[in-house]
Amino acid sequence: MLTRKIVLRYRAPGHVRFQLPPQLCQPPAAQELVAALRQVDGVYRVRLGGNKLSIRYHEPFVSFRELAHRLHRIVTELERSGKLKARPPALRRPLLTRVKESRPVAWLRHQLQALRETATAFGILARRGVLGKGGAIIEDPRKFAFEFANDVLVLYLIRIHWHRIVHDWIPHPVKNRYNWAAVFYLTYLLVKSRLPKH
């Protein structure tokens, strides 16, 4: 019986944690278990992560003993219904596939992608600086270097803050008003530096 393999790991007033056997952690059985526990009066939060089941409940409505009996009944019903049949063992993935999906390789891919994007941006800026102004490097190298550094800085700031701009600043402009003020001021300074000086 699977109920004998359930281990109580933590108990406090209104909160218990159990360690579950692997059969109860598979998606169909796990979903039914969580749904059934949420139906119990007094239970207000059920979380199943990995093989750990966490239940929070109000003690005036349901006692620990009643909760344990209910859990026992749910698991027994799942077992009788045949929904806890063991899956066939998964085939071991090839070494090359496991290496490709590992964290260090994913991080390296991300860094290479960022490097490619940066190289593309540098190429665009270099073409704009050299081809767009007809030899601006030779005429005024200091001004070109300053504008090039500004462009690189702007691209870097946009790239670093893009996620926050899209997911936080645009949906909540009032909350992020100082960030927007800084953006407008920096844009003003950038445009002002591009205008021809009399």
Secondary structure, 3 states (H helix, E strand, C coil): CHHHHCEEEEEECCEEEEECCHHHHCHHHHHHHHHHHHCCCCEEEEEEECCEEEEEECCCCCCHHHHHHHHHHHHHHHHHHCCCCCCCCCCCCCHHHHHHCCHHHHHHHHHHHHHHHHHHHHHHHHHHHHHCCCCHHHHCHHHHHHHHHHHHHHHHHHHHHHHHHHHHHCCCCCCCHHHHHHHHHHHHHHHHHHCCCC
